[in-house]
Amino acid sequence: MSTFLHDLGRVLPELTGGMSPCHVVLAVSGGLDSMVLLRSLSLLAPVMEWRLNVAHYNHQLRGEASDADQQLVLETAQKLGLEFHCGSGDVRSCATQAGISIEMAARELRYDFLGKMAADVGANFIVTAHHADDQVEQLWMRLLRGVEGHGLEMMKPLTSVPNLYAPLLRPLLGFTRSQLLEWGQKEQIVWREDASNQDDRVQRNWVRHRLLPILAEGAALPLTVLTERMGGFLQEQLDAVRVVALEWLGNPSAKPWRDLPVAIRKEAVRIRLMEAGLLTTRGVVVALAGQPDASVSVWPVREGDNPRVVSWDPERGVLEILETSAGNLDYCSDSLQVTLGASGKINFGGVAFVWSFIPVVSGRLSAFPALFDAGTVRSPWTLRHWKPGDRFHKLGMPAASKLQDIFVNAAVPSAERRKLVLIEAADGLIIWVEQLGVCHPCRVRPETSQVLKLVWENQKPGVACKGS
C-alpha cells in the first residue's frame, strides 16, 4: 500500500470515530482532487465498511466541457461499481434572478443538491476533496478582501453546516496538491482540467498562479505548513477570546464594559448577534462594540427577512432589537440601458453623466478614475444600483471582491449604498461605481490607443460631488 493511501486510511477513522458501517455521499467534480479521492476511497471502503454514493453536480457553465466532466465521473463510478447520482441547474439564471454572483449561486445549488441527496440515502457524511493548498488559497483570498477575526478561520476536517443534512468531511486537508498529483499519476487516474482555472481575472486563480509563487520563494517553510501553524494559533486566540467574552456575558457587572479589551467587546457583540440570527459583519460589530448607544441596521442570516435596527446595552450585555426595517432598505431595481455614441449625456439615479472619446495625446496616461481604456468597455451600458452578489475589481487591487464587502470596509451605511449608481458593460463587467471610480481591468494603460472620458455630477439633494 502506498504512503498516501496508508496515511488516508489512518486519518479517516480518526475523523469519523471509527464509524462502521458508514454511508457517505462523495462530491466528485471530475478534477484531479476529487478523482483521486474517489479512487482512494473506493480502495479503502471495503476495509472500513463504507458505502459510497458518488455525487456530481453539472453547473451548465461550460457547455460541452461540463457535460464531459459529468460523463467522466459517471463512467468512473460505473467501473468502480458505485452508485452515481447527478444534479444540474442553470447557475447563470439562478445568479441573475437571485441577484448574487455566479460563484455564490453555483455553491448554493451544489450544496443544496448534496444535502438533499444525503437526506435521501441517509448518509452519515458528505465528503469533499479540499486539501492543504486550498487552505492557503482561502486564507490569502480572505486577507486580500479585508476579512479578519473569525472570517480567517481555517476549514475544519469535520464540520456541521446549517441546513445540510450530514456533516462535511474533508479528509484531504492534511495532504498537498503535489501529493495528490503524484499518487494520481502513479495510479494512472484520468481527470478533467477546467480551462477557467487558468483565467487570472478570477481572484482564486490570481492568488494561485501569481501571488503564492512569489510568497513561496521567500518563505522559510512550505506555505501549507506556515498556513497550518497560523491557522492553529489564530484558532487558539479566538477560542480564548470567546471563553472570556462568554464569562463576561454571564456576569456583566463583574467588569465595566469600557474596561474590557476591544477584542472581548467585539466577541460579546458577535455572540449576541449570532444568538439573534443576525449577520455578524465587521461594520456592525465594530459599530456596536465601539459606540453602545448607536442604532445599527442589521440583516438577518435567513434570506427574505427584513433587516433589524438594533442597539447594544453594555450594562446588561444585551442586544436590543428596536424595530424591523421593513421596506426602507429594499434594493432598488431601477435601471437604464445606454448605447454609446461618439459622445452623449444622460441622467440616472440623481447622477448626470457626460461622455466622449478622446485620443491619447502623450505616450502614457495615469489611471485617473474617470478615464477608461475605450477598447475594454463594451456597449451598451446598463446604469443601475447595487444588488446582492455584485462584484467589483477596485482600481489597484489584485482581483474582484464583493461590492458589499468593499462598502462594509469603507463604512458606507446600508441605506446609502443602495442609492449609489454603478455602470455594467454589455459583458456583465461592472466598470464604474459611484464613490469608487473605474474598475481595474478598464484602466488606462501605456498601450491604450483611445480613451473614453466620463464626466459625472451627483445631483442628489444635499450632495455636491462630481468627477471628470
Stockholm file with secondary structure:
# STOCKHOLM 1.0

chainA/1-468         MSTFLHDLGRVLPELTGGMSPCHVVLAVSGGLDSMVLLRSLSLLAPVMEWRLNVAHYNHQLRGEASDADQQLVLETAQKLGLEFHCGSGDVRSCATQAGISIEMAARELRYDFLGKMAADVGANFIVTAHHADDQVEQLWMRLLRGVEGHGLEMMKPLTSVPNLYAPLLRPLLGFTRSQLLEWGQKEQIVWREDASNQDDRVQRNWVRHRLLPILAEGAALPLTVLTERMGGFLQEQLDAVRVVALEWLGNPSAKPWRDLPVAIRKEAVRIRLMEAGLLTTRGVVVALAGQPDASVSVWPVREGDNPRVVSWDPERGVLEILETSAGNLDYCSDSLQVTLGASGKINFGGVAFVWSFIPVVSGRLSAFPALFDAGTVRSPWTLRHWKPGDRFHKLGMPAASKLQDIFVNAAVPSAERRKLVLIEAADGLIIWVEQLGVCHPCRVRPETSQVLKLVWENQKPGVACKGS
#=GR chainA/1-468 SS CCHHHHHHHHHHHHHHTTCSSEEEEEECCSSHHHHHHHHHHHHHHHHHTEEEEEEEEECCSSTHHHHHHHHHHHHHHHHTTCEEEEEECCHHHHHHHHTCCHHHHHHHHHHHHHHHHHHHHTCSEEECCCCHHHHHHHHHHHHHTTCCGGGGCCCCSEECCTTCSSCEECTTTTSCHHHHHHHHHHTTCCCCCCGGGGCTTSHHHHIIIIIHHHHHHHCSSCHHHHHHHHHHHHHHHHHHHHHHHHHHHHCGGGSCGGGSCHHHHHHHHHHHHHHTTBCCCHHHHHHHHHCTTCCEEECBSSTTCCCEEEEEETTTTEEEEEEECTTTTCCCCCEEEECCCSEEEEEETTEEEEEEEEECCSSCCCCCTTEEEGGGCCSSEEEEECCTTCEECBTTCSSCEEHHHHHHHTTCCHHHHTTCEEEECTTSCEEEETTTEEBGGGSCCTTCCEEEEEEEEECSTTCCEEEC
#=GC SS_cons         CCHHHHHHHHHHHHHHTTCSSEEEEEECCSSHHHHHHHHHHHHHHHHHTEEEEEEEEECCSSTHHHHHHHHHHHHHHHHTTCEEEEEECCHHHHHHHHTCCHHHHHHHHHHHHHHHHHHHHTCSEEECCCCHHHHHHHHHHHHHTTCCGGGGCCCCSEECCTTCSSCEECTTTTSCHHHHHHHHHHTTCCCCCCGGGGCTTSHHHHIIIIIHHHHHHHCSSCHHHHHHHHHHHHHHHHHHHHHHHHHHHHCGGGSCGGGSCHHHHHHHHHHHHHHTTBCCCHHHHHHHHHCTTCCEEECBSSTTCCCEEEEEETTTTEEEEEEECTTTTCCCCCEEEECCCSEEEEEETTEEEEEEEEECCSSCCCCCTTEEEGGGCCSSEEEEECCTTCEECBTTCSSCEEHHHHHHHTTCCHHHHTTCEEEECTTSCEEEETTTEEBGGGSCCTTCCEEEEEEEEECSTTCCEEEC
//
